[in-house]
């Protein structure tokens, strides 16, 4: 009798744990949505707050983890057999392409897909481009005048820039990997081989003082005047400037790589219905207009009115063959890590 009772209790405990693991717990304070994001925390939190205001039933029940874009991909891949998150928010087309190849994603609702122009959708609509990110040069305007600041990519490898550059660590950053790959790809298009691109990155490494581990460290060290110059995405630079940072963006004369930054629904995530609701909210024109106006975002969803700051920036897009980048980025970046970084 005692053995049967213990066995019965074991079954009950297992069922309870199983239901919790599947996201079926329904208490008023239980987690209703888990997001892995590489988006700036202040911007992501602004969206989550607006989502909870629009859907009070989820107030305080959205869990968000901020990581580097490459780290998000690695974590979602590692959790494939037992997904812990529902939304993958932020990452390049290359990273989401790897997610598609690994069967990590499932399509959002059709009405959400239809809001995003077809050229900004991933394979089989398994992920959607939320915004376009221009990658530019920026500098601390208390250290350099506009005349002293670099005007184009080639200026970064001139002798007078030695020791004046800090770059976000490349290996963990989808943004930096894409910028470096675009610069290698531009050289490869002209010569048929990546060697000239490697030579450019070797010269850039010689001028680079250090590689901060994350964007927050990069901003802090530029503001502390450890070095005046860096490269990063325009949106984040403008956000930092709006908060008082002495940053001035420079649109490179030969053009800026413009990346597609995406969002996707994780396959077999624990809260699929809530994930659909969040994606519907995120990709509403009203939400994207708010992000364009307040957070300097370039949405893929068509807006009624372009943001006022866009005319000031003067967007100049570098032609980039992203299909070639997707094919060769991993090998190019492995070469950079093994043969260029801190070896110049």
Number of C-alpha atoms within 10 A of each C-alpha: 6 7 8 9 10 11 12 12 12 12 12 12 12 12 12 14 14 13 13 14 14 16 18 16 16 11 8 12 13 16 19 25 24 21 22 25 23 23 18 17 14 11 16 18 13 14 19 22 15 14 19 16 12 12 13 11 12 19 17 15 16 18 14 17 12 17 20 23 24 20 19 23 23 13 15 24 17 11 12 17 11 15 19 22 25 27 27 26 24 30 29 24 26 22 21 27 17 15 21 18 11 12 14 24 24 18 19 23 16 9 9 18 20 12 16 21 13 13 9 20 21 19 13 9 21 23 27 31 29 25 23 20 23 23 28 24 23 25 26 22 18 12 16 14 12 11 7 11 21 23 17 16 20 14 14 26 20 13 11 11 21 17 17 19 24 23 21 22 17 22 17 17 22 24 23 20 22 26 23 22 27 25 22 25 26 21 19 17 13 10 12 11 14 19 13 18 21 22 14 18 21 20 19 24 25 19 21 24 18 18 17 17 16 16 17 11 13 22 22 13 15 23 19 11 14 17 22 23 27 21 21 21 22 26 21 20 24 19 19 14 14 14 9 9 17 18 22 21 23 21 23 22 14 14 18 27 25 23 24 23 27 23 26 27 26 30 21 18 23 23 20 21 14 17 25 18 16 22 20 17 20 20 22 17 17 14 17 24 23 15 21 22 16 15 19 22 25 24 23 24 21 15 15 9 9 14 18 11 13 14 9 7 12 10 16 15 16 18 13 19 12 19 10 14 22 17 11 15 20 14 10 19 20 12 13 21 13 10 13 19 18 15 11 13
